[in-house]
Amino acid sequence: MPQDKLAIIAQETQFYRNNFRRLLTFIFILLILAFVLLGVVVYQHITRPIPQYFVTTSDGRLIEIKPAS
């Protein structure tokens, strides 16, 4: 009888140890993914194009923009 209890305790310990390692691996992968996505956001922020403005009339025709000076 005591051997059965020790076997059950050993199985439970192995179960929790394996799942802890899986969870730790999953968290590590998510951390790497978060840093990659942060890098993508920073890259897109740095390399975004200069906005271009178009002046149109109420019916949608373009008006040429002339400098003020």
MINU-668408 format. One record per residue (C-alpha): residue number from 1; x, y, z. Coordinates in nm, 2 decimals. Layout:
<recs>
> NUM, X, Y, Z
...
</recs>
This chain:
<recs>
> 1, 0.00, 0.00, 0.00
> 2, 0.27, 0.26, 0.08
> 3, 0.44, 0.18, -0.25
> 4, 0.12, 0.27, -0.44
> 5, 0.10, 0.61, -0.26
> 6, 0.47, 0.68, -0.34
> 7, 0.40, 0.58, -0.71
> 8, 0.10, 0.82, -0.72
> 9, 0.31, 1.10, -0.56
> 10, 0.59, 1.04, -0.81
> 11, 0.35, 1.05, -1.10
> 12, 0.19, 1.37, -0.98
> 13, 0.53, 1.53, -0.93
> 14, 0.63, 1.43, -1.29
> 15, 0.30, 1.56, -1.42
> 16, 0.34, 1.90, -1.26
> 17, 0.71, 1.92, -1.36
> 18, 0.64, 1.84, -1.73
> 19, 0.35, 2.09, -1.74
> 20, 0.56, 2.36, -1.57
> 21, 0.83, 2.31, -1.84
> 22, 0.57, 2.33, -2.12
> 23, 0.43, 2.65, -1.97
> 24, 0.77, 2.80, -1.93
> 25, 0.85, 2.72, -2.29
> 26, 0.52, 2.87, -2.41
> 27, 0.58, 3.19, -2.21
> 28, 0.93, 3.22, -2.35
> 29, 0.80, 3.19, -2.71
> 30, 0.53, 3.45, -2.63
> 31, 0.80, 3.68, -2.49
> 32, 1.01, 3.64, -2.81
> 33, 0.70, 3.71, -3.02
> 34, 0.62, 4.02, -2.82
> 35, 0.97, 4.16, -2.88
> 36, 0.95, 4.08, -3.25
> 37, 0.62, 4.26, -3.28
> 38, 0.76, 4.55, -3.08
> 39, 1.04, 4.57, -3.33
> 40, 0.80, 4.57, -3.62
> 41, 0.60, 4.85, -3.47
> 42, 0.91, 5.06, -3.40
> 43, 1.04, 4.99, -3.76
> 44, 0.71, 5.10, -3.91
> 45, 0.70, 5.41, -3.69
> 46, 1.05, 5.51, -3.80
> 47, 1.01, 5.44, -4.17
> 48, 0.66, 5.58, -4.23
> 49, 0.63, 5.80, -4.54
> 50, 0.57, 6.17, -4.52
> 51, 0.19, 6.25, -4.55
> 52, 0.08, 6.40, -4.88
> 53, -0.22, 6.64, -4.88
> 54, -0.45, 6.69, -5.17
> 55, -0.68, 6.99, -5.19
> 56, -1.01, 6.91, -5.36
> 57, -1.33, 7.10, -5.44
> 58, -1.67, 6.98, -5.31
> 59, -1.72, 6.77, -5.62
> 60, -1.38, 6.60, -5.59
> 61, -1.17, 6.78, -5.85
> 62, -0.80, 6.84, -5.75
> 63, -0.68, 7.20, -5.69
> 64, -0.31, 7.28, -5.74
> 65, -0.14, 7.39, -5.42
> 66, 0.08, 7.69, -5.46
> 67, 0.34, 7.80, -5.19
> 68, 0.25, 8.12, -5.00
> 69, 0.59, 8.28, -5.04
</recs>
